Amino acid sequence: MKTELLFPTPEALARAGELLRSGEVVGFPTETVYGLGANAMDEAAVEKIFAAKGRPGDNPLIVHIADADGLAPLIASEPGPHARALMDAFWPGPLTLIFPKSDLVPYGTTGGLDTVAVRMPSDPVANRLIALAGVPVAAPSANTSGRPSPTTAQHVLQDMDGKIEMIIDGGAVGIGVESTIVDVSVDVPTVLRPGAITMEMLKAVLGEVQIDPAILGPMSADVRPKAPGMKYKHYAPKADLTLVEPADGDMESADSLERMTRKVRQLAEEKLAEGFRVGIICTDESRGQYSNGLVRSIGSRKKRETVAHNLYGLLREFDDLKADYIFSESFPQDHLGQAIMNRLSKAAGYHIVKV
C-alpha cells in the first residue's frame, strides 16, 4: 500500500471522506494531536486502526462527531445535566465525554466496554472531514502504540507509511496533547485523562469533579481501562526517560529549581561519562544551566502552553538523535501542568527522581 500525503483541499477532503465511508483508515489533524480515523460503526474498519497502530484490543477509542446531532445515535439515553453543561461550555473543543453506549456502537470501538467516548473537534479540517464522511469517526492518535503522539503529518508518515491509505497534512497542531477525558456516566464527573480543558476549568462549570487514581500512577494489569492512555505505557521515546522533581513539590522557588537543574545535570554527566548519548529536556529559563549533552528547551516555564505544544515533537526529536537516556525537568501539576506531567510520567514509566 502506498500512503498518500495530501493538503486539505476540497478534493482531498472529499476523497478522504469517501475512504472513511468505505471502511479505510485516514490520518488527519485535530486541534490536539493527529488522529487515525475509521468508521466507528464498522467493526472491520476499526480493526484496521488496531492493526496499523499495534494497539491492545482492550484500549477504547474516541469517537469523533462533526456536530451535536451526531451524538444521539452513539449514546443510550439523553445526556444528563453534567454532560450538557460541559458540552455547552467546551464543545467543539478538546474535551471527550464518556456516556453509556447505544447498541449501534460496536464493542470493537469501545474496547469491550458498555460506554463510549465522544468528542467534537474544533479543528476546521477535522470537523469538515467528519462531516464529509457522513459517519462518526473513531480516531486514536495516529502513531504506533506507545510512541509519542504525532503533532505533524510527517510524524504520522514516520509511523504509518504503507499501513494506511491517506494522511491529510493540516500543518502543526495547536495544542499538542490529547483531549481531556471526563466520565459523565457516573454520579460525580470523573477526569480519566487531563488535557487542555483543565481541572480548574471543569470545576468552574460543574463544581464537584473527581480524578481517577489511574492518572496519578500505573494501572493494575487486570483492570480494563475506561479511556485511552490509562493503562499502557504511552507517549514513550525509545530512550530511557527519567524525570527529576523537587521532593517538596515546590516548582516555583529559586532554590527548588536550582536543586532540580543540578540533579538533571549530575545524572546526565554520569551517563555521558559512560559513553552514552544523553538528552536533556530543559526550559527557556534554564537552558543556560546545561553545557553538555543533547540539550533542548521544551518551551517556557512561564507559558505552559508552549511546553504542551512542543512535548511530543521533542520526544520524537530525541528518537531521531538516537539518544540512549533522557533526563527531564518537571513542572507544577496545576492547570495545563497536570496534563504535561501526566504525559511525561507515562512516557518515563513513572521513573521519577526526587531531590
Legacy VTK file of the C-alpha trace (Angstrom):
# vtk DataFile Version 3.0
C-alpha trace
ASCII
DATASET POLYDATA
POINTS 355 float
0.000 0.000 0.000
1.229 3.494 -0.870
0.193 6.127 1.658
-0.824 9.438 0.065
0.105 12.667 1.856
-2.241 15.448 0.756
-3.014 19.001 1.806
-6.635 19.599 2.894
-8.041 20.833 -0.412
-11.766 20.306 -1.014
-10.929 17.484 -3.412
-8.584 15.744 -0.949
-11.098 16.013 1.896
-13.854 14.623 -0.320
-11.644 11.644 -1.212
-10.701 11.130 2.435
-14.376 11.184 3.394
-15.128 8.530 0.799
-12.278 6.369 2.098
-13.704 6.592 5.622
-17.190 5.665 4.382
-15.788 2.666 2.516
-14.025 1.223 5.572
-10.490 2.556 5.115
-8.215 4.400 7.568
-7.139 8.039 7.184
-4.724 10.154 9.224
-5.928 13.705 9.878
-5.172 16.744 12.056
-7.169 17.842 15.078
-6.534 20.717 17.479
-4.908 18.275 19.935
-2.830 15.703 18.008
-3.183 13.916 14.669
-5.824 11.188 14.646
-6.039 7.836 12.870
-9.636 7.674 11.703
-12.043 4.949 10.615
-15.817 4.493 10.579
-16.683 3.970 14.244
-19.761 1.899 13.375
-17.818 -0.540 11.167
-16.017 -3.097 13.315
-13.869 -4.331 10.421
-12.707 -0.765 9.733
-11.934 -0.210 13.413
-9.841 -3.382 13.442
-7.633 -1.771 10.790
-6.818 1.027 13.280
-5.706 -1.512 15.891
-3.628 -3.365 13.288
-1.922 -0.211 11.992
-1.084 1.005 15.499
-0.300 -2.368 17.101
-2.781 -1.254 19.763
-4.127 -3.573 22.514
-7.740 -4.564 21.852
-8.969 -3.532 25.310
-7.833 0.079 24.789
-11.019 2.000 23.845
-11.205 4.517 21.007
-12.653 8.027 20.975
-15.497 8.617 18.527
-15.397 11.997 16.782
-18.524 13.780 15.559
-18.960 16.924 13.450
-21.969 18.403 15.253
-24.323 17.843 18.176
-26.741 15.822 16.019
-24.083 13.135 15.718
-24.253 12.298 19.415
-27.731 10.757 19.703
-27.062 7.556 17.680
-23.996 6.801 19.831
-25.450 7.002 23.335
-28.062 5.008 25.227
-30.053 7.950 26.591
-30.230 11.732 26.634
-27.160 13.459 28.137
-27.569 14.338 31.805
-27.149 17.841 33.271
-23.402 17.441 33.899
-22.802 16.344 30.317
-24.997 19.143 28.953
-23.129 21.763 30.952
-19.751 20.528 29.689
-20.955 20.277 26.090
-22.318 23.822 26.231
-19.066 25.119 27.714
-16.422 23.224 25.744
-17.829 21.684 22.521
-16.487 21.875 19.928
-13.072 21.593 21.537
-10.504 19.345 23.248
-12.938 17.608 25.608
-14.012 13.952 25.409
-17.069 12.773 27.338
-17.864 9.169 28.280
-21.503 8.054 28.030
-23.378 4.729 28.259
-23.248 3.485 24.665
-26.109 2.646 22.331
-26.455 -0.796 20.800
-25.342 0.663 17.467
-21.757 1.191 18.635
-19.706 -2.000 18.247
-17.701 -3.304 21.183
-14.615 -3.255 18.979
-14.782 0.539 19.119
-15.281 0.720 22.891
-12.677 -1.864 23.883
-15.446 -4.186 25.107
-16.999 -1.550 27.369
-20.671 -0.552 27.655
-19.592 3.090 27.486
-18.457 5.188 24.536
-16.047 8.142 24.484
-17.185 11.009 22.241
-15.774 14.390 21.270
-16.463 17.138 18.736
-13.175 18.589 17.463
-12.880 22.315 16.833
-10.161 21.951 14.189
-11.824 23.024 10.915
-10.101 20.336 8.836
-11.135 17.562 11.222
-14.667 18.891 11.513
-15.098 19.207 7.750
-13.676 15.738 7.112
-16.049 14.093 9.595
-18.998 15.947 8.090
-17.990 14.849 4.577
-17.543 11.243 5.704
-21.104 11.227 6.996
-20.207 8.701 9.709
-18.849 9.044 13.258
-15.084 8.614 13.128
-13.186 6.540 15.696
-9.736 8.075 15.971
-6.931 7.422 18.424
-3.655 9.268 17.975
-2.024 8.427 14.648
1.158 6.815 15.968
2.493 3.350 16.638
1.041 2.330 20.001
3.215 3.518 22.891
5.220 6.055 20.873
4.956 9.838 21.295
1.767 11.108 19.695
2.094 12.882 16.323
1.739 16.641 16.125
2.660 16.980 12.425
1.751 14.997 9.320
5.415 13.958 8.991
5.209 12.290 12.402
2.214 10.300 11.140
4.083 9.335 7.988
7.037 8.088 10.057
4.794 5.592 11.842
2.059 4.854 9.293
3.693 4.932 5.843
2.455 1.901 3.933
-0.098 0.992 6.611
-2.949 3.400 5.781
-4.428 4.859 2.610
-4.074 8.595 3.196
-2.810 11.330 5.512
-4.255 14.838 5.401
-1.489 17.368 6.132
-3.049 20.237 8.060
0.261 21.533 9.425
1.351 21.511 13.062
-1.432 21.072 15.607
-2.323 23.854 18.019
-2.439 22.262 21.477
-0.078 19.299 21.290
-1.541 16.972 23.959
-4.626 14.785 23.706
-8.093 15.852 24.809
-9.267 15.918 28.397
-11.489 12.895 29.105
-14.352 13.164 31.601
-16.614 10.252 32.537
-20.168 11.569 32.783
-21.693 8.078 33.055
-21.104 8.153 36.832
-22.736 10.230 39.592
-19.730 12.531 40.079
-17.988 13.528 36.820
-14.521 11.970 36.847
-11.423 13.015 34.918
-9.810 9.981 33.284
-7.171 11.925 31.347
-6.096 15.560 31.855
-5.722 17.902 28.920
-6.165 21.495 27.791
-9.595 21.659 29.437
-8.092 21.769 32.904
-9.424 20.661 36.270
-9.826 24.303 37.220
-11.946 24.950 34.131
-14.108 21.877 34.777
-14.730 22.857 38.398
-15.738 26.349 37.316
-18.565 24.771 35.283
-19.556 21.773 37.435
-18.344 22.482 40.949
-17.536 18.924 42.038
-15.179 16.881 39.852
-13.165 13.768 40.771
-9.822 12.478 39.461
-9.433 8.817 38.620
-6.496 7.290 40.573
-5.058 5.945 37.306
-3.983 9.499 36.444
-1.703 9.509 39.467
0.116 6.211 38.915
0.291 2.943 36.959
-2.924 0.954 36.441
-3.090 -2.687 37.502
-2.671 -5.189 34.667
-6.003 -6.883 35.424
-8.073 -3.679 35.091
-9.865 -2.819 31.836
-9.217 0.863 31.001
-12.260 3.131 30.592
-10.399 5.605 28.382
-7.342 5.786 26.120
-3.994 6.387 27.773
-4.914 4.976 31.193
-3.380 1.504 31.337
-0.454 1.059 28.997
2.888 2.810 28.730
2.264 5.725 26.418
3.972 8.595 24.677
7.384 6.988 25.231
10.590 7.759 23.329
12.999 4.924 22.564
15.466 6.259 25.135
15.204 5.650 28.875
13.433 8.757 30.231
13.821 9.953 33.835
12.007 12.901 35.420
13.570 14.971 38.185
11.393 16.977 40.554
11.741 18.722 43.913
10.744 16.395 46.769
8.711 19.145 48.431
6.688 19.747 45.261
7.782 23.383 45.111
8.376 24.243 41.462
8.463 27.999 41.906
11.277 28.932 44.298
14.770 29.578 43.018
16.184 27.043 45.487
13.906 24.238 44.266
14.579 24.969 40.619
18.332 25.059 41.297
18.196 21.653 43.044
16.274 20.190 40.125
18.585 21.514 37.416
21.665 20.463 39.393
20.355 16.884 39.658
19.471 16.731 35.972
22.991 17.929 35.186
24.547 15.333 37.521
22.546 12.408 36.114
23.317 13.475 32.549
27.041 13.855 33.257
27.193 10.340 34.756
25.732 8.757 31.610
27.827 10.937 29.317
30.947 9.754 31.159
29.903 6.166 30.389
29.800 6.987 26.669
26.043 7.210 26.155
24.127 9.732 24.067
22.173 11.791 26.571
19.249 14.150 26.013
18.271 16.905 28.438
14.790 18.441 28.497
15.035 21.935 29.975
13.134 25.200 29.561
13.909 28.576 28.039
14.612 29.822 31.559
17.094 27.038 32.463
18.803 26.472 29.093
21.963 28.234 30.267
22.398 25.746 33.137
23.445 22.939 30.755
26.502 22.743 28.544
26.898 19.029 27.717
24.663 16.500 26.006
21.767 16.940 23.599
20.214 19.946 25.345
16.770 21.001 24.134
14.304 23.524 25.547
10.714 22.284 25.643
9.357 25.840 25.981
8.878 28.487 28.633
8.079 27.602 32.234
6.047 30.832 32.289
3.954 29.743 29.276
2.960 26.117 29.779
1.056 26.049 26.514
4.451 26.164 24.762
5.589 23.128 26.765
2.472 21.149 25.825
2.805 22.183 22.184
6.446 21.047 21.931
6.375 17.941 24.138
5.786 15.127 21.642
7.845 16.707 18.882
10.788 16.944 21.262
10.489 13.299 22.343
10.457 12.288 18.680
13.490 14.506 18.024
15.433 12.581 20.662
14.488 9.369 18.839
15.900 10.848 15.619
19.071 11.851 17.525
19.365 8.270 18.841
19.535 9.304 22.479
20.132 6.456 24.931
18.975 8.351 28.016
16.858 11.467 28.547
16.662 13.477 31.764
13.850 15.985 32.113
12.900 18.785 34.427
9.384 18.599 35.915
6.504 21.073 36.039
3.820 22.158 38.517
0.772 19.893 38.393
-1.914 22.563 38.268
-3.718 23.951 35.231
-2.105 22.666 32.000
0.836 21.345 34.015
-1.313 18.404 35.120
-1.624 17.199 31.511
2.066 17.828 30.818
3.197 15.825 33.846
0.675 13.056 33.112
2.226 12.574 29.656
5.827 12.885 30.853
5.238 10.483 33.776
3.720 7.844 31.497
6.494 8.338 28.929
9.016 7.756 31.732
7.179 4.719 33.076
6.808 6.711 36.319
10.599 6.770 36.796
10.882 9.961 38.865
13.879 11.092 40.928
13.033 13.465 43.775
15.606 15.930 45.135
LINES 1 356
355 0 1 2 3 4 5 6 7 8 9 10 11 12 13 14 15 16 17 18 19 20 21 22 23 24 25 26 27 28 29 30 31 32 33 34 35 36 37 38 39 40 41 42 43 44 45 46 47 48 49 50 51 52 53 54 55 56 57 58 59 60 61 62 63 64 65 66 67 68 69 70 71 72 73 74 75 76 77 78 79 80 81 82 83 84 85 86 87 88 89 90 91 92 93 94 95 96 97 98 99 100 101 102 103 104 105 106 107 108 109 110 111 112 113 114 115 116 117 118 119 120 121 122 123 124 125 126 127 128 129 130 131 132 133 134 135 136 137 138 139 140 141 142 143 144 145 146 147 148 149 150 151 152 153 154 155 156 157 158 159 160 161 162 163 164 165 166 167 168 169 170 171 172 173 174 175 176 177 178 179 180 181 182 183 184 185 186 187 188 189 190 191 192 193 194 195 196 197 198 199 200 201 202 203 204 205 206 207 208 209 210 211 212 213 214 215 216 217 218 219 220 221 222 223 224 225 226 227 228 229 230 231 232 233 234 235 236 237 238 239 240 241 242 243 244 245 246 247 248 249 250 251 252 253 254 255 256 257 258 259 260 261 262 263 264 265 266 267 268 269 270 271 272 273 274 275 276 277 278 279 280 281 282 283 284 285 286 287 288 289 290 291 292 293 294 295 296 297 298 299 300 301 302 303 304 305 306 307 308 309 310 311 312 313 314 315 316 317 318 319 320 321 322 323 324 325 326 327 328 329 330 331 332 333 334 335 336 337 338 339 340 341 342 343 344 345 346 347 348 349 350 351 352 353 354
